[in-house]
Amino acid sequence: MTSTLFVAMNANTGLPTPVAKIRTLPTGNVQVTVGNFRGIVSSTRSTEHKIRQLRSYWQKAQHRFDQ
């Protein structure tokens, strides 16, 4: 399974966050990647939550580097 590409804007900087990439692994688990942050969930139903979580991590990391 491949994901549909979309861009979310960072509310703080107005810059786009990285596109979330979704990949189904041979084990049946789903790998979600946002920028350099990666997580694995057990089903596709959990991907939305993981995307939000990884975007939050990415935005916090960007804010830390901007200072």
Backbone as numpy.savetxt, mean C-alpha at the origin, in Angstrom:
# Nx Ny Nz CAx CAy CAz Cx Cy Cz
-3.61 -12.80 -9.90 -4.45 -11.63 -9.90 -3.56 -10.39 -9.90
-3.90 -9.41 -10.67 -3.18 -8.14 -10.67 -4.14 -7.05 -10.25
-3.59 -5.97 -9.75 -4.43 -4.89 -9.25 -4.63 -3.80 -10.29
-5.70 -3.05 -10.12 -5.95 -1.89 -10.95 -5.16 -0.72 -10.37
-4.46 0.00 -11.20 -3.65 1.11 -10.73 -4.51 2.32 -10.44
-4.24 2.97 -9.32 -4.89 4.23 -9.01 -3.94 5.01 -8.12
-4.16 6.32 -8.06 -3.28 7.18 -7.29 -4.09 7.87 -6.22
-3.56 7.88 -5.02 -4.18 8.61 -3.91 -3.26 9.78 -3.57
-3.86 10.91 -3.30 -3.06 12.08 -2.97 -2.79 12.12 -1.48
-1.58 12.49 -1.11 -1.20 12.66 0.28 -1.84 13.96 0.76
-2.67 13.88 1.79 -3.39 15.06 2.28 -2.46 16.14 2.80
-1.32 15.74 3.36 -0.40 16.72 3.95 0.43 17.46 2.91
0.94 16.76 1.92 1.85 17.38 0.97 1.21 17.65 -0.39
0.08 17.00 -0.67 -0.54 17.14 -1.98 0.14 16.32 -3.05
1.13 15.53 -2.66 1.85 14.68 -3.61 1.19 13.30 -3.66
1.29 12.62 -4.79 0.70 11.28 -4.88 1.47 10.26 -4.05
0.72 9.36 -3.43 1.35 8.24 -2.74 1.61 7.15 -3.77
2.52 6.23 -3.48 2.78 5.15 -4.44 1.54 4.31 -4.69
1.48 3.76 -5.86 0.37 2.89 -6.24 0.47 1.60 -5.43
-0.67 1.15 -4.90 -0.71 -0.12 -4.18 -0.64 -1.26 -5.21
0.26 -2.19 -4.97 0.39 -3.34 -5.87 -0.07 -4.58 -5.12
-0.95 -5.34 -5.75 -1.53 -6.53 -5.13 -1.14 -7.74 -5.97
-0.63 -8.76 -5.28 -0.17 -9.96 -5.97 -0.61 -11.19 -5.19
-1.23 -12.14 -5.86 -1.60 -13.39 -5.23 -0.40 -14.34 -5.27
-0.01 -14.84 -4.12 1.13 -15.73 -4.00 0.72 -17.18 -4.27
1.66 -18.05 -4.61 1.34 -19.46 -4.86 0.66 -20.15 -3.68
0.90 -19.65 -2.48 0.30 -20.24 -1.28 -1.17 -19.86 -1.11
-1.63 -18.89 -1.92 -3.00 -18.40 -1.79 -3.09 -17.11 -1.00
-2.01 -16.75 -0.30 -1.98 -15.48 0.42 -1.86 -14.34 -0.58
-2.11 -13.14 -0.11 -2.07 -11.96 -0.97 -1.00 -11.00 -0.45
-0.09 -10.61 -1.32 0.96 -9.66 -0.97 0.54 -8.27 -1.43
0.63 -7.31 -0.52 0.28 -5.91 -0.82 1.54 -5.08 -0.63
1.87 -4.25 -1.62 3.06 -3.40 -1.55 2.67 -1.96 -1.82
3.13 -1.05 -0.95 2.96 0.39 -1.14 4.33 1.01 -0.93
4.92 1.50 -2.01 6.28 2.03 -1.92 7.23 0.94 -1.50
7.97 1.16 -0.41 8.91 0.16 0.08 8.33 -0.64 1.26
7.04 -0.49 1.53 6.37 -1.23 2.59 5.57 -2.38 2.00
5.70 -3.54 2.62 5.06 -4.74 2.08 4.38 -5.51 3.21
3.20 -6.04 2.92 2.50 -6.87 3.89 1.84 -8.04 3.19
1.55 -9.07 3.96 0.88 -10.26 3.42 -0.37 -10.51 4.24
-1.48 -10.73 3.54 -2.76 -11.04 4.18 -3.24 -12.39 3.66
-4.16 -12.97 4.40 -4.59 -14.33 4.06 -5.67 -14.38 2.99
-6.35 -13.25 2.74 -7.40 -13.28 1.72 -7.55 -11.91 1.08
-8.20 -11.88 -0.07 -8.41 -10.60 -0.77 -9.34 -9.68 0.00
-10.17 -10.22 0.88 -11.05 -9.36 1.67 -10.28 -8.45 2.61
-9.06 -8.82 2.95 -8.25 -8.04 3.89 -7.36 -7.01 3.20
-7.37 -6.95 1.87 -6.43 -6.08 1.17 -6.71 -4.59 1.39
-7.96 -4.18 1.44 -8.26 -2.74 1.61 -7.69 -2.22 2.92
-7.89 -2.97 3.99 -7.35 -2.56 5.29 -5.82 -2.49 5.24
-5.19 -3.48 4.63 -3.73 -3.51 4.55 -3.21 -2.35 3.71
-3.90 -2.01 2.62 -3.49 -0.87 1.80 -3.53 0.41 2.63
-4.60 0.62 3.37 -4.70 1.82 4.21 -3.58 1.86 5.24
-3.29 0.70 5.84 -2.24 0.60 6.83 -0.87 0.92 6.23
-0.56 0.34 5.09 0.74 0.56 4.46 0.88 2.00 3.95
-0.20 2.58 3.45 -0.15 4.00 3.03 0.13 4.89 4.21
-0.47 4.58 5.34 -0.22 5.36 6.55 1.25 5.27 6.95
1.82 4.06 6.92 3.24 3.89 7.23 4.10 4.69 6.26
3.76 4.62 4.98 4.55 5.31 3.96 4.49 6.83 4.18
3.28 7.35 4.45 3.12 8.79 4.65 3.88 9.27 5.89
3.84 8.47 6.96 4.59 8.83 8.16 6.09 8.84 7.89
6.56 7.88 7.12 7.98 7.83 6.78 8.38 9.04 5.93
7.51 9.44 4.99 7.81 10.60 4.16 7.84 11.87 5.00
6.92 11.97 5.94 6.87 13.15 6.81 8.14 13.23 7.66
8.62 12.08 8.12 9.83 12.04 8.94 11.04 12.49 8.12
11.10 12.12 6.84 12.22 12.50 5.99 12.14 13.95 5.54
10.92 14.52 5.49 10.74 15.91 5.03 11.21 16.91 6.06
11.30 16.52 7.31 11.66 17.46 8.36 13.13 17.71 8.42
